[in-house]
């Protein structure tokens, strides 16, 4: 997405150690800034959910469904 985690979280790039306040552009329209930030957070959330689903699919590939009844003897691997 071309944004750093800091920028996604706070909506602006991090300032450098010099703290040059004049180089930071002012936010003229707060509503549009908030909408853009909200949109960016939704995109990040979608990407995280997609990655989580992909990881679950990979983990479930080697698993099989097993059904046990009361009284069955099983080996446990701890």
N, CA, C and O of each residue as an XYZ file, in Angstrom:
312
protein
N       0.819     -1.198      0.000
C       0.000      0.000      0.000
C       0.857      1.253      0.000
O       0.348      2.359     -0.181
N       2.143      1.084      0.201
C       3.035      2.228      0.119
C       3.047      3.116      1.347
O       3.518      4.251      1.273
N       2.545      2.635      2.472
C       2.522      3.434      3.707
C       3.264      2.675      4.798
O       3.250      1.445      4.833
N       3.911      3.422      5.688
C       4.566      2.801      6.830
C       3.504      2.493      7.883
O       2.426      3.088      7.857
N       3.789      1.565      8.820
C       2.823      1.301      9.892
C       2.483      2.557     10.699
O       1.336      2.745     11.105
N       3.475      3.410     10.930
C       3.226      4.666     11.654
C       2.212      5.524     10.902
O       1.277      6.070     11.487
N       2.424      5.627      9.588
C       1.547      6.472      8.775
C       0.129      5.921      8.718
O      -0.834      6.687      8.720
N      -0.009      4.591      8.668
C      -1.338      3.986      8.660
C      -2.036      4.256      9.988
O      -3.227      4.567     10.011
N      -1.303      4.141     11.090
C      -1.901      4.306     12.404
C      -2.271      5.752     12.700
O      -3.359      6.026     13.205
N      -1.367      6.682     12.386
C      -1.587      8.075     12.765
C      -2.041      8.985     11.622
O      -2.524     10.090     11.870
N      -1.892      8.535     10.379
C      -2.386      9.319      9.255
C      -1.402     10.318      8.691
O      -1.757     11.067      7.782
N      -0.175     10.361      9.194
C       0.844     11.251      8.658
C       2.201     10.586      8.848
O       2.368      9.760      9.745
N       3.169     10.941      8.011
C       4.493     10.317      8.153
C       5.175     10.795      9.432
O       4.918     11.910      9.887
N       6.042      9.966     10.019
C       6.709     10.376     11.250
C       7.670     11.533     11.019
O       8.289     11.645      9.961
N       7.781     12.379     12.013
C       8.727     13.491     11.926
C      10.116     12.972     12.239
O      10.277     12.007     12.987
N      11.098     13.607     11.674
C      12.475     13.214     11.938
C      12.971     13.900     13.203
O      12.279     14.743     13.773
N      14.141     13.545     13.627
C      14.659     14.046     14.901
C      14.756     15.567     14.958
O      14.726     16.136     16.049
N      14.871     16.237     13.820
C      14.976     17.688     13.811
C      13.684     18.382     14.187
O      13.700     19.562     14.535
N      12.544     17.663     14.125
C      11.221     18.212     14.428
C      10.966     19.514     13.680
O      10.619     20.530     14.283
N      11.140     19.475     12.376
C      10.900     20.631     11.528
C       9.390     20.772     11.305
O       8.834     20.162     10.391
N       8.733     21.575     12.141
C       7.284     21.724     12.107
C       6.828     22.413     10.827
O       5.717     22.158     10.364
N       7.654     23.276     10.244
C       7.262     24.000      9.039
C       7.118     23.085      7.830
O       6.363     23.403      6.912
N       7.825     21.951      7.809
C       7.774     21.062      6.650
C       6.544     20.164      6.663
O       6.242     19.537      5.648
N       5.815     20.082      7.797
C       4.618     19.248      7.875
C       3.443     20.045      7.315
O       3.128     21.123      7.819
N       2.792     19.520      6.276
C       1.665     20.267      5.707
C       0.473     20.276      6.666
O       0.169     19.256      7.285
N      -0.200     21.415      6.790
C      -1.363     21.470      7.679
C      -2.534     20.706      7.075
O      -2.654     20.607      5.854
N      -3.388     20.173      7.925
C      -4.587     19.467      7.480
C      -5.688     20.510      7.350
O      -6.154     21.074      8.340
N      -6.093     20.755      6.106
C      -7.084     21.804      5.877
C      -8.495     21.313      6.122
O      -9.307     22.034      6.701
N      -8.800     20.105      5.696
C     -10.153     19.595      5.826
C     -10.124     18.357      6.720
O      -9.743     17.273      6.279
N     -10.524     18.525      7.965
C     -10.448     17.447      8.948
C     -11.308     16.254      8.551
O     -10.894     15.109      8.734
N     -12.483     16.500      8.017
C     -13.376     15.397      7.638
C     -12.764     14.528      6.543
O     -12.838     13.302      6.616
N     -12.170     15.138      5.547
C     -11.562     14.341      4.476
C     -10.339     13.588      5.001
O     -10.074     12.461      4.583
N      -9.595     14.215      5.919
C      -8.442     13.542      6.517
C      -8.887     12.327      7.320
O      -8.295     11.254      7.210
N      -9.936     12.497      8.132
C     -10.455     11.386      8.924
C     -11.013     10.278      8.037
O     -10.835      9.095      8.326
N     -11.691     10.665      6.954
C     -12.233      9.660      6.038
C     -11.104      8.875      5.377
O     -11.198      7.655      5.239
N     -10.048      9.554      4.971
C      -8.907      8.875      4.378
C      -8.229      7.943      5.371
O      -7.815      6.838      5.019
N      -8.123      8.392      6.596
C      -7.512      7.554      7.643
C      -8.369      6.333      7.917
O      -7.850      5.227      8.071
N      -9.681      6.528      7.980
C     -10.608      5.414      8.197
C     -10.516      4.407      7.063
O     -10.518      3.196      7.288
N     -10.434      4.924      5.838
C     -10.311      4.058      4.661
C      -9.010      3.257      4.724
O      -9.009      2.062      4.432
N      -7.924      3.891      5.096
C      -6.637      3.202      5.192
C      -6.695      2.107      6.258
O      -6.163      1.017      6.048
N      -7.327      2.379      7.387
C      -7.443      1.368      8.437
C      -8.306      0.193      7.989
O      -8.021     -0.951      8.339
N      -9.363      0.465      7.215
C     -10.188     -0.622      6.680
C      -9.384     -1.487      5.715
O      -9.508     -2.712      5.728
N      -8.560     -0.857      4.880
C      -7.716     -1.621      3.965
C      -6.738     -2.507      4.725
O      -6.549     -3.675      4.384
N      -6.126     -1.948      5.747
C      -5.182     -2.727      6.554
C      -5.905     -3.892      7.213
O      -5.377     -5.004      7.249
N      -7.102     -3.656      7.735
C      -7.885     -4.716      8.372
C      -8.205     -5.828      7.371
O      -8.107     -7.009      7.703
N      -8.586     -5.455      6.152
C      -8.888     -6.451      5.113
C      -7.648     -7.276      4.781
O      -7.736     -8.495      4.634
N      -6.507     -6.628      4.663
C      -5.270     -7.345      4.359
C      -4.901     -8.300      5.495
O      -4.450     -9.418      5.244
N      -5.090     -7.865      6.731
C      -4.787     -8.735      7.867
C      -5.718     -9.947      7.903
O      -5.277    -11.062      8.179
N      -7.007     -9.729      7.623
C      -7.950    -10.845      7.604
C      -7.616    -11.833      6.487
O      -7.694    -13.047      6.677
N      -7.246    -11.306      5.329
C      -6.877    -12.175      4.208
C      -5.640    -12.999      4.548
O      -5.583    -14.189      4.237
N      -4.659    -12.381      5.178
C      -3.451    -13.096      5.583
C      -3.775    -14.146      6.637
O      -3.214    -15.242      6.617
N      -4.670    -13.819      7.552
C      -5.066    -14.767      8.591
C      -5.766    -15.977      7.978
O      -5.502    -17.110      8.380
N      -6.654    -15.753      7.011
C      -7.342    -16.852      6.343
C      -6.355    -17.732      5.574
O      -6.474    -18.957      5.579
N      -5.387    -17.105      4.916
C      -4.379    -17.854      4.158
C      -3.537    -18.714      5.105
O      -3.222    -19.860      4.786
N      -3.173    -18.166      6.263
C      -2.395    -18.924      7.236
C      -3.210    -20.098      7.783
O      -2.661    -21.178      8.002
N      -4.504    -19.903      8.006
C      -5.362    -20.980      8.504
C      -5.484    -22.087      7.466
O      -5.416    -23.266      7.812
N      -5.663    -21.723      6.201
C      -5.742    -22.735      5.137
C      -4.474    -23.577      5.097
O      -4.537    -24.801      4.976
N      -3.322    -22.917      5.199
C      -2.050    -23.636      5.174
C      -1.941    -24.570      6.380
O      -1.482    -25.704      6.237
N      -2.352    -24.116      7.553
C      -2.257    -24.936      8.759
C      -3.233    -26.110      8.707
O      -2.935    -27.187      9.224
N      -4.393    -25.909      8.086
C      -5.410    -26.962      8.031
C      -5.128    -28.009      6.962
O      -5.784    -29.051      6.944
N      -4.173    -27.763      6.074
C      -3.884    -28.726      5.005
C      -3.503    -30.089      5.560
O      -3.944    -31.109      5.030
N      -2.700    -30.133      6.605
C      -2.213    -31.393      7.153
C      -3.102    -31.983      8.227
O      -2.757    -33.008      8.814
N      -4.220    -31.371      8.496
C      -5.096    -31.849      9.561
C      -6.243    -32.672      8.987
O      -6.666    -32.475      7.848
N      -6.729    -33.590      9.801
C      -7.901    -34.377      9.400
C      -8.904    -34.365     10.546
O      -8.532    -34.267     11.715
N     -10.170    -34.465     10.195
C     -11.243    -34.437     11.185
C     -11.296    -35.791     11.882
O     -11.324    -36.827     11.219
N     -11.309    -35.794     13.189
C     -11.368    -37.036     13.958
C     -12.525    -36.942     14.950
O     -12.792    -35.891     15.532
N     -13.196    -38.071     15.120
C     -14.320    -38.129     16.050
C     -14.024    -39.217     17.077
O     -13.701    -40.347     16.714
N     -14.133    -38.878     18.346
C     -13.897    -39.824     19.422
C     -15.159    -39.958     20.254
O     -15.942    -39.017     20.387
N     -15.336    -41.128     20.801
C     -16.467    -41.390     21.689
C     -15.945    -41.576     23.098
O     -14.760    -41.836     23.308
N     -16.838    -41.440     24.056
C     -16.468    -41.651     25.452
C     -16.024    -43.100     25.601
O     -16.712    -44.018     25.154
N     -14.884    -43.296     26.225
C     -14.352    -44.633     26.432
C     -13.292    -45.032     25.420
O     -12.610    -46.037     25.622
N     -13.128    -44.276     24.332
C     -12.077    -44.572     23.350
C     -10.716    -44.316     23.984
O     -10.552    -43.395     24.784
N      -9.750    -45.137     23.617
C      -8.398    -44.924     24.098
C      -7.602    -44.214     23.021
O      -7.599    -44.626     21.861
N      -6.932    -43.150     23.411
C      -6.177    -42.347     22.453
C      -4.794    -42.040     23.026
O      -4.598    -42.041     24.241
N      -3.863    -41.782     22.153
C      -2.527    -41.326     22.556
C      -2.490    -39.809     22.447
O      -2.951    -39.241     21.457
N      -1.951    -39.166     23.448
C      -1.805    -37.708     23.435
C      -0.354    -37.355     23.251
O       0.520    -37.926     23.904
N      -0.094    -36.428     22.379
C       1.262    -35.919     22.174
C       1.307    -34.522     22.777
O       0.625    -33.607     22.317
N       2.109    -34.381     23.795
C       2.170    -33.096     24.488
C       3.416    -32.332     24.118
O       3.631    -31.224     24.611
